[in-house]
Amino acid sequence: MNSFKKIISKIKRDALPQVAVAVAEDEEVLIAVQNALEKGFARFHLFGDESKIRQLAEKSMIPLDQVKITDERDHVKASLKAVNSVNTGESQILMKGLVPTPIILKAVLDKEIGLRTHRILSHIALFEVEGLDRLIFLTDAAMNISPSLEQKVQITQNAIDFARIIGLTEPKVAVLTALETVNPNMIATLDAALLSKMAERGQISGGIVDGPLALDNAISLEAAMHKGIKSKIAGQADILLVPNIEVGNTLYKSLVYFGKVKVGAVITGAKSPIVLTSRADSFETKLNSIALAVLLSQQANI
Ligand SMILES: CCCC(=O)OP(=O)(O)O
């Protein structure tokens, strides 16, 4: 499985999940919704400012005749109503629209209607990079701010489980740091070494974990050989686990803005998959993310 095209081809068209979109008054969101409807892989319930939604839809010639709309101008209330739609089972997927991430995540974590489970919620972005023979998973660019070792264990497990659903048999996880050796003054390098050992001992399962590794060694075998780094995953990493949200979010946006990539992103570990991209991301990214969430929700039903 090495492209979004292949991921989309795996979606079953018989039991279509409904996506609850929080704050849907955004052109790129509406174009993504229309594309997903045309490709036949989801149904939609939009929560947001109905008059703005209709204005934008008219401008982009989007019919909106197949979607439900709940008029709610307040972003916090629209997010809570979208989350509630998933919580009650009316929708099976939640999607962030034109709303800041902390607002929708606050609704997701709401004690009464939120979507928490016993698992950690973590953000996973998937990149199809031109010239690279595999998809690259990046975690966590949006949810966990400065994860502890225990949280990194769970974030790694979420990413391995997700990669296996996408079709990888034994995903390779590079625990990214600024250098390839353990430095007691750099917590991220200590955590990386511990995560590698924990995976060897079966405390993380289903994938191969190695670190500390710098990004170059994780992605390029030549770079690793040049530096004399021996690693069983050198140049072959599928999953990049970053030490904190600043690194993750900056890497996500540098790939989007400096690279030639296709992107999709979701939060896993909740009661349902959550489509979570940047507000500024393109409709293609939002569409790819809907496809990932649909595939996840269909696999979870098996
Ligand atoms: C990487 C997605 C999270 C994010 O940064 O969202 P915004 O750009 O909308 O703040």
The ligand as a Tripos MOL2 file, in Angstrom:
@<TRIPOS>MOLECULE
LIG
   10     9     1     0     0
SMALL
NO_CHARGES

@<TRIPOS>ATOM
      1 C1         -1.3950   19.6690   11.6570 C.3       1 LIG1
      2 C2         -2.7960   20.0300   11.9280 C.3       1 LIG1
      3 C3         -3.0460   20.8510   13.1490 C.3       1 LIG1
      4 C4         -2.8770   22.3200   12.9160 C.2       1 LIG1
      5 O1         -1.7870   22.8730   13.0030 O.2       1 LIG1
      6 O2         -4.0130   22.9680   12.6060 O.3       1 LIG1
      7 P1         -4.1420   24.5630   12.2970 P.3       1 LIG1
      8 O3         -3.1260   24.9200   11.2460 O.co2     1 LIG1
      9 O4         -5.5550   24.7060   11.8170 O.co2     1 LIG1
     10 O5         -3.8790   25.3030   13.5870 O.co2     1 LIG1
@<TRIPOS>BOND
     1     1     2 1
     2     2     3 1
     3     3     4 1
     4     4     5 2
     5     4     6 1
     6     6     7 1
     7     7     8 2
     8     7     9 1
     9     7    10 1
@<TRIPOS>SUBSTRUCTURE
     1 LIG1         1 GROUP 0 **** ****
